[in-house]
Amino acid sequence: MELWYTEKQTPTYGITMKVKETYVSEQTEFQQLDMIETEEFGTMLVLDGMVMTTDKDEWVYHEMVAHPVLYTHPNPRKVLVVGGGDGGVIREILKHPNVEKAVLVDIDGKVIEYSKKYLPQIACGLDDPRVEVIVNDGFMHIHDHKNEYDVVMVDSTEPVGPAVNLFTRGFYQGIYDALKEDGIFVAQTDNPWFTPELISNVNRDVKEVFPIVRVFWANVPTYPSGLWTFTMGSKKYDPLEVDESSIPEIDTKYYSPRLHKAAFVLPKFVEDLVK
């Protein structure tokens, strides 16, 4: 008998893939966590029925959360990741020698535990001496650490369950306060096909807090529609003013110096959402 996994990305649309094996299916304190082996995308982490990351395409998302913002800030030394318990963003941050400390705060320790076991190539940086891993509420961590970080990255699920508070104006204000005087933050902000209002609302809220706001995008096949957006809020530095010739070639598969500014060129219908 064949076993197939389906993520209903809307009430009338979804993606389906053949499953080879189920490693974990557990209701944690915060969410339903499943770790499955698929024929097409390899090992896959699923939270509350939503694909979070897979062996095959994880590097697109993790590179685009980390590198555009880290190459916009001229000297990022202390970085915070809210969420991201799989460790992929941390792995990418560690490719930047200027970073002296990376703090990861994820509310669900089970995500960290099972990612280390079943996604070791993604979670490989979590035990690095430059990394501090904290199992706690990222929303509260932000509010308890003022003027501390050069860069904050929000690697959250969609705005359901424990991630709801990570899509509010109060959270963006908290991030602003947690950043140093020239700090920058970036957050994943879903897709424009099925959640256009979310992108517009986040853009409006971030603009009320940060003087420089830019939206960029990437292609992530297992995320709803494949077209995924990210929003960057900066106190001082504009990613569009970065000298691309100053960006070094590093070990990546998606991000490159040539892609840095190109990623901020939005399709017209997405551009209209953030005017």
Solvent accessible surface area in square Angstrom, and as a share of the most:
residue,aa,sasa,rsa
1,M,230,1.03
2,E,107,0.48
3,L,94,0.47
4,W,129,0.45
5,Y,37,0.14
6,T,67,0.39
7,E,6,0.03
8,K,161,0.68
9,Q,27,0.12
10,T,28,0.16
11,P,134,0.85
12,T,134,0.78
13,Y,99,0.38
14,G,30,0.29
15,I,37,0.19
16,T,72,0.42
17,M,10,0.04
18,K,67,0.28
19,V,12,0.07
20,K,124,0.53
21,E,93,0.41
22,T,67,0.39
23,Y,73,0.28
24,V,14,0.08
25,S,77,0.50
26,E,50,0.23
27,Q,122,0.54
28,T,12,0.07
29,E,151,0.68
30,F,70,0.29
31,Q,10,0.04
32,Q,52,0.23
33,L,0,0.00
34,D,28,0.14
35,M,0,0.00
36,I,12,0.06
37,E,31,0.14
38,T,2,0.01
39,E,98,0.44
40,E,98,0.44
41,F,32,0.13
42,G,17,0.16
43,T,10,0.06
44,M,0,0.00
45,L,1,0.01
46,V,2,0.01
47,L,10,0.05
48,D,63,0.32
49,G,35,0.34
50,M,32,0.14
51,V,6,0.03
52,M,26,0.11
53,T,3,0.02
54,T,0,0.00
55,D,51,0.27
56,K,101,0.43
57,D,6,0.03
58,E,13,0.06
59,W,65,0.23
60,V,6,0.03
61,Y,9,0.03
62,H,2,0.01
63,E,3,0.01
64,M,0,0.00
65,V,0,0.00
66,A,0,0.00
67,H,0,0.00
68,P,1,0.00
69,V,0,0.00
70,L,3,0.01
71,Y,38,0.14
72,T,8,0.05
73,H,8,0.03
74,P,84,0.53
75,N,67,0.35
76,P,4,0.02
77,R,105,0.39
78,K,46,0.20
79,V,0,0.00
80,L,0,0.00
81,V,0,0.00
82,V,3,0.02
83,G,12,0.12
84,G,7,0.06
85,G,2,0.02
86,D,11,0.06
87,G,0,0.00
88,G,0,0.00
89,V,1,0.00
90,I,0,0.00
91,R,38,0.14
92,E,1,0.01
93,I,0,0.00
94,L,29,0.14
95,K,60,0.25
96,H,8,0.03
97,P,123,0.77
98,N,71,0.37
99,V,1,0.00
100,E,117,0.52
101,K,75,0.32
102,A,0,0.00
103,V,3,0.02
104,L,0,0.00
105,V,1,0.00
106,D,13,0.06
107,I,45,0.23
108,D,4,0.02
109,G,26,0.25
110,K,74,0.31
111,V,6,0.04
112,I,13,0.06
113,E,89,0.40
114,Y,29,0.11
115,S,0,0.00
116,K,82,0.35
117,K,137,0.58
118,Y,48,0.18
119,L,0,0.00
120,P,78,0.49
121,Q,79,0.35
122,I,0,0.00
123,A,7,0.05
124,C,82,0.49
125,G,5,0.05
126,L,6,0.03
127,D,115,0.60
128,D,43,0.23
129,P,134,0.85
130,R,69,0.25
131,V,20,0.11
132,E,67,0.30
133,V,54,0.31
134,I,44,0.22
135,V,87,0.50
136,N,80,0.41
137,D,45,0.23
138,G,6,0.06
139,F,45,0.19
140,M,98,0.44
141,H,14,0.06
142,I,0,0.00
143,H,62,0.28
144,D,98,0.51
145,H,54,0.24
146,K,108,0.46
147,N,101,0.52
148,E,47,0.21
149,Y,1,0.00
150,D,4,0.02
151,V,0,0.00
152,V,0,0.00
153,M,0,0.00
154,V,2,0.01
155,D,13,0.07
156,S,15,0.09
157,T,20,0.11
158,E,27,0.12
159,P,42,0.26
160,V,68,0.39
161,G,50,0.48
162,P,45,0.28
163,A,5,0.04
164,V,74,0.43
165,N,79,0.40
166,L,19,0.09
167,F,29,0.12
168,T,49,0.28
169,R,99,0.36
170,G,40,0.38
171,F,0,0.00
172,Y,2,0.01
173,Q,60,0.27
174,G,0,0.00
175,I,0,0.00
176,Y,68,0.26
177,D,52,0.27
178,A,0,0.00
179,L,3,0.01
180,K,53,0.22
181,E,154,0.69
182,D,29,0.15
183,G,0,0.00
184,I,0,0.00
185,F,1,0.00
186,V,0,0.00
187,A,5,0.04
188,Q,4,0.02
189,T,1,0.00
190,D,3,0.02
191,N,1,0.01
192,P,5,0.03
193,W,147,0.52
194,F,75,0.31
195,T,39,0.23
196,P,36,0.23
197,E,114,0.51
198,L,27,0.14
199,I,1,0.01
200,S,36,0.23
201,N,64,0.33
202,V,5,0.03
203,N,7,0.03
204,R,127,0.46
205,D,17,0.09
206,V,0,0.00
207,K,96,0.41
208,E,96,0.43
209,V,19,0.11
210,F,5,0.02
211,P,98,0.61
212,I,38,0.19
213,V,21,0.12
214,R,83,0.30
215,V,9,0.05
216,F,0,0.00
217,W,78,0.27
218,A,0,0.00
219,N,75,0.38
220,V,1,0.01
221,P,69,0.43
222,T,1,0.01
223,Y,22,0.09
224,P,12,0.08
225,S,42,0.27
226,G,6,0.06
227,L,24,0.12
228,W,4,0.02
229,T,0,0.00
230,F,0,0.00
231,T,1,0.01
232,M,1,0.01
233,G,0,0.00
234,S,1,0.00
235,K,37,0.15
236,K,126,0.54
237,Y,47,0.18
238,D,17,0.09
239,P,1,0.00
240,L,66,0.33
241,E,142,0.64
242,V,17,0.09
243,D,86,0.45
244,E,53,0.24
245,S,103,0.66
246,S,79,0.51
247,I,11,0.06
248,P,71,0.45
249,E,119,0.53
250,I,44,0.23
251,D,116,0.60
252,T,34,0.20
253,K,146,0.62
254,Y,63,0.24
255,Y,4,0.01
256,S,23,0.15
257,P,13,0.08
258,R,160,0.59
259,L,46,0.23
260,H,0,0.00
261,K,64,0.27
262,A,52,0.40
263,A,4,0.03
264,F,19,0.08
265,V,108,0.62
266,L,26,0.13
267,P,42,0.26
268,K,127,0.54
269,F,79,0.33
270,V,0,0.00
271,E,75,0.34
272,D,65,0.34
273,L,44,0.22
274,V,21,0.12
275,K,168,0.71
